[in-house]
């Protein structure tokens, strides 16, 4: 019976991940979410087989069936990531369903805004406004320790990123941090609480630095939300373990 639920949760994550791809791409362009998906190159409407989350990409060999142009690997990766995070979170929090709903809501938010940032380098305000009340209410019902931890974390995350944005712009003479990233960190802080919000920023910055070194891209502004997503997940799932390990090195 457990295996059935695991498969169901994973499949649900894949399906919702596919929908989040659509939301992240269409909302910034103010397009309807109800229209049929099509190939961005030849405009061929996708069939039911094409639309199977993750596995459709494999069946098609990563190419459009009509024009043979490559399909962006971002689509299946986001679907797979959503499915895996839904599944892992369920395994960990199956006895605490409120916390599981919290992580599902947060993952949903981060997948959508990551897609928008990857494609357009923006974080739609409407997405943040939709998820904001849900995270506030859920964090009060399922607090990290105290009901106000999330609110403090949100204010700290927003304030710190705002200061970084101002001084970064003065130092580099150009926008060093997008306004969407700054506003997003209020929701990240709501989710993580003040205990882990700065830890998430450390891991996000570290991942961004590694990306810049590996790709050699140190000048062009890159989407930062995927790194925020990564940092938040590391801080949430293993942050305490890593901090205890690090402190133990000096004790």
N, C-alpha and C positions, 0 to 999 in steps of 0.2 A: 504493500500500500504506500509506503514511504517513497518508493521509486516512482510511482505514478504521480505523486505530488511534485517530486523533483522535476520530472519531465514536463509536467503541466506548467510549473513556475518558469522553467527555462523557456518553453515555447511561448508563454505569455510575454516574457521579456523580449524575445525575438520579434514578436508581432508588434508590440508597443514601440520597440526600437525602430522598426520600419516606419511607423506612424510619426515618431519623433523626428526622423529624417525629413519627412514631408513638412512638418510644422516648422522646423528650423530653416528650411529653404524657402518656404512660401510666405511665412508671416512677414519677414523683412520686406518682401516685394508686394505685400498687401494682396496676395492671391488667395483665392478660395481654397479651403482644405478639402472640398468635396469633389473637385475635378479629377478626371482620370490622369494617372501618371503616364509620362511619355519619355522617349529617348531625347536627351537634350541636344543631340546632334542631328537626327533625322526626323524627329517629332513623331515617330511611330508609337501608337498607344501600346502600353505594355499589357501582355496577356496574364492570365492567372498564374501560369508557370513562372513567368518573369518576376512576378510579385511575391513569390514565396520567400519570406525573410531568410537571409543568409544563404540558404541552400539554392535559391534561384540563381544567385551569382555564380555558384559552383557549376550548376547544370549548364549555364550559358558560357562557361569558360571565361567569364569576366568580360565578355563582349556582347554588344547589341546583336540580336539575331538578324536584324535587317541590314544595317550599315556596317557592321563588324567593327565599329569604333569601340575602344575600351570603355568599360563602365568604371566609374571611380570606385576605388577600393574603400573609400570612406563609408559608403553605404553599408556593406556587409560588416565592416569592423564596428561601426556604431551599433548595429543590430546584435552582433555577438557580444559586445561589451555590456549592453543592457541586459541581455539574457543571463550572462554569467554573474553580474552584480545582483540581479534579482534572486538568482539561485543561491549564491553564497550568503547573501543577507538572510534568506529564508532559513538556511541551515543553521545559522548562528542565532537568529532571533525568533525561531518558530514558537517559542514559549512566551514571547513578548510581542504580540501582534501590533501594539500601538507603535513600538519602536521600529518594527518592520515597515509599517506604513510610512513612518517618517523617512526612513532611508529610501524607500521606493519613490516617494515624492521628490526627495532631493536628487536622486539619480536621474529621474525624469527631467527635472529642471536642467541639470548640468548637461545631459545629452542634447537637449534642444538648443541651449545657448552655445554649446560647443560647435554644433553643426553650423549655426548662424555665423559664429566667429570664424570658423574655417573657410566658409564660402564668401562672406561679405565683410569680415572684420568688424562686426557690430554685435551688440547685445540688445535685442529688442526690449524696450521698456514694458510693453504690454505683457510679455512673458514673465518678467519680474513681478509685475503687479498682480498677475493671476496666481503665482505661487506664494507670494508674500504672506497673505492672510492664513493660508493652509499651514505654512511652516510655523507661524507665530502660535496658532491655536494648538497644533500638535506638540510643539516644544513645551508648552505650558502643561499639557496632559502627560507628556513623556519627557521630563526634564533630564539633563545630564546629571545634576545633583539637586539644584534648586530651580524653581520655576523661572527665576530671573536670569539664570546663567546664559540662556540663548540671547536675551535682549542685550545683556552686557557685551556678549561676544559680537553681536551684530554691530553695536555702536563702536566698539574697539576696532573691528575689522574695517568698517567704513572710514573711520577717522584716520587710521594708520595709512590706508591706501590713498586717501585724499591728500594727506601730507606728502606722501611719496610722489603723487602726481604733480603737485605744485612745485616741489623742489627739483623733481626730475626735469620738468619743463624749463625751469630757470637754468639748470646745469647744462642740459643738452641743447637748449635753444629750440626745442621742438617738443611735441607731445610725447611724453615718455610712457604714459599709461592712459588707456582709454577710459572715458567716463563710465561706460558700461561695466568695465572691470571693477571700478570703484563701487558702483551701486550693487553689483553682484556680490561683493564681499560682505555686504550687510546680511544677505541671506546665507552666505557661507558661515558667518559668525553665529547666526541664529541656529543653524544646524549643529555646529561643532561646539558652541559655547566658548567662553573666554579662555578655557584651559587649553584648547587645541587650535584656536584660530591663527595664532602666530606660527605655530608648528606647520600648519598647512601652507602658509605663505613661504616658509623656509623651503619646504619640499617642492613647491611650485617654482620658486626662483631657481632652485638647484636643477630641476628638470629642464627649465628654460635655458640655463647656462650650458648644460650638457648638450642640448639640441643645437645651440649656437656653435659650440666647439666642433661637434660632429659634422654638421652641415656646412660650416664655414660662413654661416649667415649671421654677421655681427652688425650689419648696418641697417638692413631693411626691417621694418617693424613686422613682427609675426603675431599671429593670433595667440593670445595668452590664456584664454579661457580653458583650453584643453589641459594646460599645465596646472591651472587652478583646480580643475577636476581631479587630476592625478594627485596633487598635494592634499586635497581634502579627503580623498579615499585612503591615502596612506595614514594621515593623521587620525582619521576615524577608526580604522580597523587595527592598526598596529602602532599608533603614536605613543601610547603609554608604554608598550613593550620596548620601543626604541629609546625612549627617554630613560627608562629604568636601566637599560643596558649601558647607555652612555654614562649615566651617573655612576654606575657600578665600576666603571673603568678607573675612577678617581677615588673610590672608597676602599 
